[in-house]
């Protein structure tokens, strides 16, 4: 066994799913999808429009960084409201 595998095996906790749980679902992933669809759809549309515009050009200095940051902040703000109440 390599050093890294040994370290992981000895020092990091092992997480096991209950036998009755077939598939674990990350609540953050679910909340991100819900927030994206319900609360941040306008910002997602603006980001998609910007991406389409930038990708349609061969040479451009335009980036969609501002639109991306606005969208991610919206989703994160929405998720933060309820994420920790859903964690075990």
FENJO-V147253 format. One record per residue. N is the residue number from 1. RES is the residue in three letters. PSI is psi in degrees with one decimal (none if undefined). OMEGA is omega as a letter, one per 30 degrees, with the letter a starting at -180 (999 if undefined). D_CENTER is the distance of its C-alpha to the mean C-alpha in whole Angstrom. Layout:
n = <N | N>
res = <RES | RES>
psi = <PSI | PSI>
omega = <OMEGA | OMEGA>
d_center = <D_CENTER | D_CENTER>
This chain:
n = <1 | 2 | 3 | 4 | 5 | 6 | 7 | 8 | 9 | 10 | 11 | 12 | 13 | 14 | 15 | 16 | 17 | 18 | 19 | 20 | 21 | 22 | 23 | 24 | 25 | 26 | 27 | 28 | 29 | 30 | 31 | 32 | 33 | 34 | 35 | 36 | 37 | 38 | 39 | 40 | 41 | 42 | 43 | 44 | 45 | 46 | 47 | 48 | 49 | 50 | 51 | 52 | 53 | 54 | 55 | 56 | 57 | 58 | 59 | 60 | 61 | 62 | 63 | 64 | 65 | 66 | 67 | 68 | 69 | 70 | 71 | 72 | 73 | 74 | 75 | 76 | 77 | 78 | 79 | 80 | 81 | 82 | 83 | 84 | 85 | 86 | 87 | 88>
res = <UNK | UNK | UNK | UNK | UNK | UNK | UNK | UNK | UNK | UNK | UNK | UNK | UNK | UNK | UNK | UNK | UNK | UNK | UNK | UNK | UNK | UNK | UNK | UNK | UNK | UNK | UNK | UNK | UNK | UNK | UNK | UNK | UNK | UNK | UNK | UNK | UNK | UNK | UNK | UNK | UNK | UNK | UNK | UNK | UNK | UNK | UNK | UNK | UNK | UNK | UNK | UNK | UNK | UNK | UNK | UNK | UNK | UNK | UNK | UNK | UNK | UNK | UNK | UNK | UNK | UNK | UNK | UNK | UNK | UNK | UNK | UNK | UNK | UNK | UNK | UNK | UNK | UNK | UNK | UNK | UNK | UNK | UNK | UNK | UNK | UNK | UNK | UNK>
psi = <139.6 | 166.7 | -43.8 | -44.7 | -40.6 | -44.3 | -47.6 | -43.5 | -32.2 | -30.7 | -22.0 | 138.5 | 147.3 | 130.7 | 124.8 | 138.7 | 149.4 | 150.9 | -31.0 | -19.2 | 117.3 | -46.5 | 128.0 | 138.9 | 127.8 | 118.1 | -27.2 | -39.2 | -44.1 | -45.8 | -37.2 | -43.2 | -43.5 | -45.9 | -39.2 | -39.9 | -34.0 | -44.2 | -23.1 | 22.0 | -33.4 | -44.0 | -33.8 | -38.8 | -42.3 | -42.4 | -44.2 | -39.6 | -43.9 | -44.7 | -42.3 | -42.0 | -45.4 | -42.1 | -19.3 | -11.3 | 146.3 | -41.9 | 117.9 | 149.1 | -4.2 | 137.7 | 166.6 | 29.2 | -45.2 | -42.7 | -38.7 | -45.0 | -43.5 | -43.5 | -47.3 | -39.1 | -41.0 | -48.0 | -45.6 | -41.1 | -42.8 | -44.1 | -39.4 | -25.9 | -35.3 | -5.3 | -49.1 | -20.7 | -16.6 | -8.8 | 147.3 | none>
omega = <a | l | a | l | l | l | a | a | a | a | a | a | l | a | l | l | l | a | a | l | l | a | l | l | l | a | l | l | l | a | l | l | a | a | l | a | a | a | a | a | l | l | l | l | l | l | l | l | l | l | l | a | a | a | a | a | l | a | l | l | a | l | l | a | a | l | l | l | l | a | a | l | l | a | a | l | l | a | a | a | a | a | a | l | a | a | a | 999>
d_center = <33 | 32 | 31 | 28 | 28 | 30 | 28 | 25 | 28 | 30 | 27 | 24 | 24 | 23 | 21 | 23 | 22 | 25 | 27 | 27 | 23 | 23 | 19 | 16 | 13 | 10 | 11 | 7 | 6 | 9 | 9 | 6 | 8 | 11 | 11 | 10 | 13 | 15 | 15 | 14 | 15 | 18 | 16 | 14 | 17 | 18 | 16 | 17 | 20 | 20 | 18 | 21 | 24 | 23 | 23 | 26 | 28 | 29 | 30 | 28 | 27 | 24 | 21 | 18 | 17 | 18 | 16 | 13 | 13 | 14 | 11 | 9 | 11 | 12 | 9 | 9 | 12 | 12 | 10 | 12 | 15 | 15 | 12 | 15 | 18 | 16 | 16 | 19>
